[in-house]
């Protein structure tokens, strides 16, 4: 399995996947300049057990809030691609249906659509309650040792585990107390879902909730039993703290009737409508430009937004942003 996974052919295929959309990046151009030598050198290091993950380049982006991004070297990101594909094949069949982050044919718009569907199923009972939870600084606090132990339950090849362990612990010098995974790694997407998979099973199977949706570290439970959902909140917080060493503070949880509306993934979901959250609206108007107008209109397609769309169109005309024909 190890030899097949890190064969020359598979490394070249991983390079092709990795390169998509990045062909103009300086580090990618530089790596491709001596592509065959670099690929064969990487392969040689791996099969002779000399491979060691390199350092990261740190930079920051601003999207609602400041985010720290850590960018690995090209040769390491090719290894990330191989491990990502391997873990996706291994875990995708066992992930629950209603986990929506960083998965093919999922995404936050499908999560909202499922939430609307769950609410529709519950519409006959106006006493449905929503428990909404958000794990504090999730990516920053994923425990390296716990993550590795969880992965060991499924990955039995010791040679592959060495590579996975190296990726996980490559971030140790940039984090505190062996915690945290970098936002810049493609492997972090699958690691994040693997880490919370047991929480998904706990809520679905042990607590017995049918209407449960998770997007990354945000999750929602719908129930008509207020007493049970209050008790479940305590159990879930305890599970997250004791089993995963994560924290769900009081200000990151809420229990409310679904008729009051649910603030989830940038939208307010009501029994008969989906509205854009005020904070998202304000950001849209303040940052509207030629580069993002298409994505903003794509966002508006998923909510009741006729009046808002007209206002955005008017704003675009004022600031001379060209409106594309498909809008």
N, C-alpha and C positions, 0 to 999 in steps of 0.2 A: 504494500500500500504506500509506504514512504517513497520507494523508488519510483512508482508511477506518478505520485503526486508531485514530486520534484524532478521529473524527467526533463531533459532539454526541451522536448516538444511542449510540455505543459508550461514551462517557464516562458517560452516564446508566446504561447497563447495568453498567459497572464499579462505579459507585456503589452500585447495588442489591446486587451481589455482596459488595462490601466491607462494606456496612451490616449484613448478616446477623449476628445475635448481638451487635451493638454498639449497637443503637438507644437504649440507656439511658446510653451514655457521654457525658460532658459535651461533649467536643470534637465528637462526632458530632451531638449535638443542636444545638450552636451552628452547625455547618456547614449543617445542614439548615434552620435558621431562615431563611436566605437562599439556599436551595438553587439556584434557577435562576441567580441572579446569580453565585454561586460557580462553578457548572459552566461557564457561558458565559465567565467570566473566565479559568478554567483553560484552556478550549479556545482562547481568544484568545491567551493567552500561548504555548501550544504551537505553534499554526500560524504565529505571527509570530516564532517562535524566541526568545522572551523567557523561556521557562520555565527556572527554576533551582530545584533541589532545596533545600528549607528545612532548618532545624536539627532536631536530635533532642532528645527529652526522655529523660533517663537515669534508670533505677531498677533495683533489684536484687530478685531472687526467690531463694528457697532451696528447692532440690529435690535432695536428697542433697549438693549443694554450692552455693556461691554462684554465681549467674549474673547477668551484666550484660545488661540489656535496654535497647535504644535504640528509642524510639517516634517515628516520623516524624509530621509533620502530616497532617491528613486529606486535603488536596488531593494531597500526595505519595503517600499510600497508595492513592489512586484510580489514579494513574499506575502505581504498583507492580502493581496488579491487572491493568491492561491489558497491561503488559509480561510479567507472569507468564503470563497466558493465551496470549499470543503465543508465548512461548518453549516453553511446554508443547506447543502444537500443532506446533511446529517440531522439538522434540527427542524427544518421547515415542516416535515411531515408530522412532528409532534407538538408544534406550537398550537395554541388555541386559535380558533377562527377569529376571535374578536380582539386580537392584538394587532395594531395598525401601523406602528412606526417602523420605517426602514424595511418594509417588506414588499415584494413584487405584487402588483395589483391591489395594494392597500392604500396607505396614505391618510392624511387628516381629513380630506373631503369625504372619503368612504367611511371614516369613523363618525363624522357628523351625520351622514346618510343612515348609518346603522342606528345611531342614537334616535333619529327621527322615527325610524321603523319601530324601535323598542317602545317609544312613547305612543305611537299609534296602536301597538298591541295592547298598551296599558290604558288606552283612552276611556275604556268603559269604567275604569276605577279612578275617580278623581283624587283619591287619597294616596296616590303613589308618592314615595319619597326618594330623593336623590342623595346618596353619599358621594361626595367628590373629594378626592385626596390628591396631594401633590408632594412627592418626596423632595426634601430639601437638598439642593445642590447635588443632584443624583450622579452625574458623570464624575464630579470631583470626589465622591465618597464611595465609589465602588471598591470594595476590598479585594486586593489582588489575590490573597490566599484563598478566600472564599470562592472567587470566580474560578480559580484554577481547580479547586476541589469539585465544583459543580461540573466543569467541563470533563474532568476525569471520569465522571459517571458514564459518559458516552464515548469519549475518545480513548480507545484501548491501546493504540500504537504508541509505545514509549518514545520513539524517534519524533513522531509528529508532536507529541506533548512537549518535547524539549523546545521545538520551534515556537509553539503557542506560549509556553512559559516565558520564553525570551521576549516575545512581543509584549506580553502583559507587564513584565518587570522592566521593560525598556523605559517606562515612564516614571519609575520609582524616584530617580534623581530630580524630577521636576515636580513631584507631588509630596505630600506629607504622610508619614507613617504607612507607607505601602498602600496608598489609596489613590484612586483616580485613573481614568482612562482618557486619552487625548481626543478632542473633538475632530482633529484632522485625520485620524486613521479610519479607513473603511472597516477594519476589524472591530472598531469601537461600536459600530452599529449593531453587529450581531452579538458582541459581548453584552451589550446593554439589554438585549432581548433575552439572551440566555440567563442573565443574572436574575431577571424577574419572572422567569418561566415558572418557578416553583410557587411564587406568589399567585400567579394566574391559576395554577392548579389548586392551591389552597382555597382561594375564593370561590372557584367554580365547583370543586368537588367536596371539600370538607365543609365549607360554609353553605354550599348548595345554592349559589346564586346563578340564575339563568341570564339575567340582564346585567351583563358586566362588559365594560369596554375599557381597554387600556391603550393609550398612545404615549409611548416612551414611559415617563415617570408620572404622567397624569392618568388617573383612572376614575371610573364612575360605576356605581352600583345603583340599580333601580329596584325598589321593593315597596310593597304595601304594608309592611310590618315595621312600624316605627321603633318598637321596642327591640326587635331583632337587629335592625340596622344600627341602632345605637350600641348594642352589645358587640356587633361585628366590627364597628369602628375601633373599639378597644382591642379586640383580638387581632385585627389587621396591624395596628400600630405596634403591638407586642411582637407579632411575627416578623415584621420588618426590622425591628430593633434587635431581636434575639438571633434570628436566623441569617439576616443579611447585613447587620450592623449599619443600618440606615435610619434616618429620622424623618418622621412626619409630624411637624409641629402643629399646634392647635390652629394657628393662623393659616395653615395650608389645608385645612379640612372644613367641610360645611355639610350640613344636612338641611334640606329644604324641600318643599313640595314642588313637583315638576311644573305645576301650573304657574309658579312664580318665574319660571325661566331658568335655564342652565347656562352658565358662562363656561364655555368649553372650546378650546383651540381657536380662540379669536372670534367666536360667534356666540350669540345668545340664542339658545334653542328653546322655543316656546311650543305649546301643544299644536298650534296651527301656523307657525311661521318660524323662519330662521333669520335673525338680524345680525348685522355686523356690529361687533363690540365698539363702543364709543372710542376707546383708546386706539383701535385699529383704524377707525374712520379718520381720526385726527392725524394719525401718521400718514395715511393715504393722501390727505389734502396738503400736508406740509412737505412731503417728499416726492410728490408727483413729478415725473420727468419722462423723457422719451424712452429711457431704458426700462422703466418699470410699468408703464401704462398698460401693456398687454397682460402682465401678471396680475395687476390690480383688477382689471376687468374679468380675468379668469376667476379671481376670488369672488367677485360679485355675482357670477353665474350660480354660485352655490347657496345664495340666500335671497330673501325677498328684498329687492333693491332697486325697483324701478325709479323711485324718486332720487335715491342716492346716485344712481348711474347718471341721471340728468345733471345733477350738480357737479359730478366729476367731469362730464363732458364740457360743461360750461367753464369749469376751472381750467381744463386743458386748453380751451380756446384763448382764455385770458393770458396764459403763460406761453402761448405759441408751441404747445406740444401737439405734434401731428397725430391725428386719429386714424388708425388703420381701418381698411375697408371691412374686415371681418367683424369689427366691433359694431 
